[in-house]
Structure formats: C-alpha cells, structure tokens
C-alpha cells in the first residue's frame, strides 16, 4: 500500500516534518475532547468602553486580559456548574471551591496553558506579574506539568493577533473555555443617535452535558456586567 506522503507526492513536491512528542500528545488530547465532549459555542459581545478608558488612568499598563480573568472568577462563583468537572463515567459532577484560571500562551513549543491560582484573592498587579513570568518561561524553555494542571476554566485570547470569533476546544477535565478576540470600535444606538463604543467578542465553548444554553448566556452577561465596572475588578 502506498504511504500517505508518497500518495501526496504523486501530485507534486512535498516535505515531511515529524511532530514533536508534545505536539502528538496535545493533538491526541484535543481529539479526545472534541469527539468525547458535546461542544456548544455561545458568542456574545462585551462592552469594554469603560474598561478601555479606565486603563488610561492607571499608573501601570495592565492588559485587558487581566480584568477578564477577574471577571471570569466572579462568574465562576455566581455559576458553580461552570467551576466543575464531570467524572469519567459521567455520573458525578465535582464542584470546585477554588478559582484557578488557565491562560493559553503561544510559544515555540505550541500552545501551553499556565494556570493562575486563586485569582479571586489576588490583585491585578500580582496576576500581571505571574502571567508575565509564565509567558516568558513558556516561550524560553516550556512549562512543567504542575504549572499547567488544576485549572477551573481556560481563557484563549487572540487579542494580539485578530479575528472576530472562534470555537475554542474545551481543556478537559474542565467543562468550559472562553475565547476572546481583539477590542474594536462599533457604532451603538443610544436611543437618540449612534455613538462609538468599544467591544470585544466572547466565545464560550461548554460541555452540554453539564451546562445548558440559557446558563451559558447568563454567564457571559455576568462577565459583560463585571467588565463595565473596571474599578470594581481592580479593587
């Protein structure tokens, strides 16, 4: 039987590049999640006009992603089924009473997900320092497994690249993942005229065995409301 690469080479020049062990493991886990979990993705827009303005008043520049981390922690507390894991046999839901948020980081080895722990107890400056350290380490030499374990939910941000929405794949054993795209300026009707507002799209993929569509919508509305009070998130 003709090898796969030989078959493709019959149409023109090709080049083979073996995947690293890490890439193979990640690919296997993503496939297991996508085929084994009934994914649904709910998209919504968050009004970040106040957040964008608030950031200009801060002494140190803080990424919108850190405000989002704090907002997500509040939403996890308000909606406990999002802060849970389903047992392998699908019979038991394990509710977590801690708030650890994973952040997808793009590096030479591919996507790594360091976990910011106890985000509900830390201020923005502490979270920013931790994430900067994780990001630098991930891009330099990778991250140990203990740093990437124990998350409650993952945030995958394309804020520095582009896009309008996407479908992130759940990072098992979590039951939800939040995708974020860049802020943009839109014309919003205020009842009398169109005014400029800053928005960003939130794309929430969730395990439909655990979470229903109505709660997914409420979860994102809760995050949107929190982002409209940036001082509260920074306090």
C-alpha positions as CSV (number, residue, x, y, z in Angstrom):
1,X,0.0,0.0,0.0
2,X,1.3,3.4,-0.9
3,X,2.4,5.6,2.1
4,X,0.4,8.7,2.7
5,X,3.3,11.1,1.9
6,X,4.0,9.1,-1.2
7,X,0.4,9.5,-2.3
8,X,0.5,13.2,-1.8
9,X,3.9,13.4,-3.6
10,X,2.3,11.9,-6.7
11,X,0.6,15.3,-7.2
12,X,3.7,17.4,-6.7
13,X,6.7,18.2,-4.4
14,X,6.1,17.6,-0.7
15,X,8.2,17.8,2.5
16,X,7.7,15.7,5.7
17,X,8.2,17.2,9.2
18,X,7.7,14.9,12.2
19,X,5.5,16.2,15.0
20,X,7.3,16.6,18.4
21,X,6.2,14.3,21.2
22,X,4.5,17.3,22.8
23,X,2.5,18.1,19.7
24,X,1.4,14.5,19.4
25,X,0.2,14.5,23.0
26,X,-1.7,17.8,22.6
27,X,-3.2,16.6,19.3
28,X,-4.4,13.4,21.0
29,X,-6.0,15.3,23.9
30,X,-7.7,17.8,21.6
31,X,-9.1,15.0,19.5
32,X,-10.4,13.2,22.7
33,X,-12.0,16.4,23.9
34,X,-13.7,17.3,20.6
35,X,-15.0,13.8,19.9
36,X,-15.9,12.9,23.5
37,X,-17.5,16.1,24.7
38,X,-20.7,17.6,23.2
39,X,-19.3,21.1,22.5
40,X,-21.6,24.1,22.0
41,X,-20.1,27.6,21.5
42,X,-22.1,30.7,22.6
43,X,-20.9,34.1,21.2
44,X,-21.6,37.4,22.7
45,X,-20.2,41.0,22.8
46,X,-18.9,42.6,25.9
47,X,-19.0,46.4,26.2
48,X,-15.4,47.4,27.2
49,X,-15.8,51.2,26.7
50,X,-15.4,51.9,30.4
51,X,-12.6,49.4,30.8
52,X,-10.6,50.9,27.9
53,X,-11.0,54.4,29.4
54,X,-10.1,53.2,32.9
55,X,-6.9,51.6,31.8
56,X,-5.6,55.0,30.6
57,X,-5.9,56.3,34.2
58,X,-3.8,53.6,35.7
59,X,-0.2,54.2,36.7
60,X,1.0,50.9,35.2
61,X,-0.3,49.5,32.0
62,X,-2.5,46.4,32.6
63,X,-3.7,44.1,29.8
64,X,-7.5,43.8,29.4
65,X,-6.9,40.1,29.8
66,X,-6.2,40.5,33.5
67,X,-9.5,42.3,34.0
68,X,-11.2,39.5,32.2
69,X,-9.5,36.9,34.5
70,X,-11.1,38.7,37.5
71,X,-14.4,38.9,35.8
72,X,-14.4,35.2,34.9
73,X,-13.6,34.4,38.6
74,X,-16.7,36.3,39.7
75,X,-18.8,34.4,37.1
76,X,-17.5,31.1,38.2
77,X,-18.6,31.9,41.8
78,X,-22.0,33.0,40.5
79,X,-22.5,29.9,38.3
80,X,-20.9,26.9,40.2
81,X,-21.6,24.4,37.4
82,X,-19.0,26.2,35.3
83,X,-16.5,25.6,38.0
84,X,-16.8,21.8,38.0
85,X,-15.6,18.6,36.4
86,X,-17.6,15.6,35.3
87,X,-16.4,12.2,36.4
88,X,-15.1,9.9,33.7
89,X,-18.2,7.7,34.0
90,X,-20.4,10.8,33.5
91,X,-22.4,10.1,36.7
92,X,-20.9,12.7,39.2
93,X,-20.3,16.4,39.0
94,X,-17.4,17.6,41.1
95,X,-17.9,21.2,42.2
96,X,-14.7,23.2,42.9
97,X,-14.4,25.7,45.7
98,X,-11.2,27.3,44.3
99,X,-10.8,29.7,41.4
100,X,-7.8,28.8,39.1
101,X,-7.8,30.2,35.6
102,X,-5.7,28.8,32.8
103,X,-4.3,31.2,30.1
104,X,-3.4,29.8,26.7
105,X,0.1,31.0,25.8
106,X,1.5,30.8,22.3
107,X,5.2,29.7,22.2
108,X,7.8,27.8,20.1
109,X,6.5,24.5,21.5
110,X,2.9,25.3,20.6
111,X,0.1,26.3,22.9
112,X,0.8,26.0,26.7
113,X,-1.7,26.7,29.4
114,X,-0.2,28.0,32.7
115,X,-2.7,28.3,35.5
116,X,-3.1,31.4,37.6
117,X,-4.2,30.2,41.0
118,X,-6.6,31.7,43.5
119,X,-7.3,34.6,41.1
120,X,-10.2,35.7,43.3
121,X,-7.7,36.6,46.1
122,X,-5.1,38.4,44.0
123,X,-5.0,41.9,42.7
124,X,-4.3,42.9,39.1
125,X,-0.6,43.7,39.7
126,X,0.1,40.3,41.2
127,X,-1.7,38.4,38.4
128,X,0.1,40.5,35.8
129,X,3.5,39.7,37.3
130,X,2.6,35.9,37.5
131,X,1.4,35.8,33.9
132,X,4.4,37.7,32.6
133,X,6.7,35.2,34.3
134,X,4.8,32.2,33.0
135,X,4.7,33.6,29.5
136,X,8.5,34.3,29.4
137,X,9.2,30.8,30.8
138,X,6.9,29.2,28.3
139,X,8.5,30.9,25.3
140,X,12.0,30.2,26.6
141,X,12.0,26.6,27.8
142,X,8.4,25.5,28.2
143,X,6.5,24.9,31.4
144,X,6.3,21.9,33.9
145,X,3.1,20.0,34.1
146,X,2.3,21.1,37.7
147,X,2.1,24.7,36.4
148,X,-0.4,23.7,33.8
149,X,-2.6,21.5,36.0
150,X,-5.6,22.2,38.2
151,X,-7.4,24.9,36.2
152,X,-11.1,25.5,36.5
153,X,-11.6,27.2,33.2
154,X,-9.2,28.3,30.4
155,X,-9.1,31.6,28.5
156,X,-7.7,31.6,24.9
157,X,-7.1,35.2,23.7
158,X,-6.4,36.2,20.2
159,X,-6.3,39.9,21.2
160,X,-2.8,40.5,19.9
161,X,-3.5,38.8,16.6
162,X,-7.0,39.3,15.2
163,X,-10.3,37.6,14.4
164,X,-14.0,38.2,15.2
165,X,-15.0,34.9,16.9
166,X,-13.8,31.3,17.0
167,X,-14.7,27.9,18.6
168,X,-12.1,27.0,21.3
169,X,-11.9,23.4,22.3
170,X,-12.5,22.5,26.0
171,X,-9.4,21.7,28.0
172,X,-10.6,18.6,29.9
173,X,-11.4,17.9,32.7
174,X,-12.7,21.5,32.7
175,X,-16.3,22.0,31.3
176,X,-15.9,25.3,29.6
177,X,-13.3,27.5,27.8
178,X,-13.6,31.2,26.9
179,X,-12.2,32.6,23.6
180,X,-11.5,36.3,23.3
181,X,-10.9,38.4,20.2
182,X,-9.5,42.0,19.9
183,X,-11.3,45.1,21.1
184,X,-13.0,47.0,18.3
185,X,-14.9,50.3,17.9
186,X,-18.5,50.0,16.9
187,X,-21.4,52.4,16.4
188,X,-24.1,51.8,19.0
189,X,-27.5,53.3,19.1
190,X,-28.2,55.1,22.4
191,X,-31.9,55.9,21.7
192,X,-31.1,59.2,20.0
193,X,-28.0,58.7,17.9
194,X,-25.2,56.4,17.1
195,X,-22.2,56.7,19.5
196,X,-18.8,55.0,19.4
197,X,-18.4,52.1,21.8
198,X,-15.6,49.7,22.4
199,X,-16.5,46.0,22.2
200,X,-14.9,42.6,22.2
201,X,-16.4,39.2,21.3
202,X,-16.5,36.5,23.9
203,X,-16.8,32.9,22.5
204,X,-17.7,30.4,25.2
205,X,-17.5,26.7,24.4
206,X,-19.1,24.5,27.0
207,X,-19.9,20.8,27.8
208,X,-23.6,20.5,27.0
209,X,-23.8,17.5,29.4
210,X,-23.2,19.9,32.3
211,X,-24.2,23.4,31.1
212,X,-27.3,24.5,29.2
213,X,-27.6,27.3,26.7
214,X,-29.5,29.7,29.0
215,X,-26.9,29.5,31.7
216,X,-24.1,30.0,29.1
217,X,-25.8,33.2,28.0
218,X,-26.2,34.3,31.6
219,X,-22.6,33.5,32.3
220,X,-21.4,35.8,29.5
221,X,-23.8,38.5,30.5
222,X,-22.4,38.4,34.1
223,X,-18.9,38.8,32.6
224,X,-20.0,41.7,30.5
225,X,-21.5,43.5,33.5
226,X,-18.3,43.0,35.5
227,X,-16.2,44.4,32.7
228,X,-18.3,47.6,32.7
229,X,-17.2,48.2,36.3
230,X,-13.4,48.1,35.9
231,X,-12.7,49.9,39.2
232,X,-14.6,47.1,41.0
233,X,-12.4,44.5,39.3
234,X,-9.2,46.4,40.1
235,X,-10.2,47.0,43.8
